[in-house]
Amino acid sequence: MKKLSVKKLALAGMLCALCVVGSVFSFPMFGSKCAPIQHMVNVTCAVLLGPWWGVGVAFVASLLRNLLGLGSLMAFPGSMFGALLCGFVYWKTKNILATMVGEVFGTSILGGLCAYPVAIFLMGKSAGDIAFYAYIVPFLISTAVGSIIAGVLVYSLQRSGALRSMQNSLS
């Protein structure tokens, strides 16, 4: 049992590192930094590790990005809600396309709505400076790009048979 936990922990650590390094390739969009690699990792983590590991990876990656000055506080709601929702969708359906849609919805709608109070209470933005939907559009762009990248990656792994092998070695 410990061997499997070590494998999962090692994979989660590598995915966190990929998020941090991948955040260098971000682009500003309105009030947030769009980092599509985070969303690619969310979908990959959902498929390989599950929802709780996905939320953990998203939290640790967001924390590291903030500590290193590579992200903003918007990284937390912008990644964790998508990771949780796409993890649950894959856990219940085992459908990769539905998992990608879960990531996009969780990040853009749920994460975007939760970014509003974070911006007001933790970042000091006033309600008049930003609109209620100001984070939904940038989160949508970022998560759509990342989910498409993840879809290509996961479908390629699935077609080659490597995905089933990786899932079996982790379970």
Secondary structure, 3 states (H helix, E strand, C coil): CHHHHHHHHHHHHHHHHHHHHHCCCCEEECCEEECHHHHHHHHHHHHHCCHHHHHHHHHHHHHHHHHCCCCCCCHHHHHHHHHHHHHHHHHHHCCHHHHHHHHHHHHHHHHHHHHHHHHHHCCCCCCCCCCCCCCHHHHHHHHHHHHHHHHHHHHHHHHHCHHHHHHHHHC
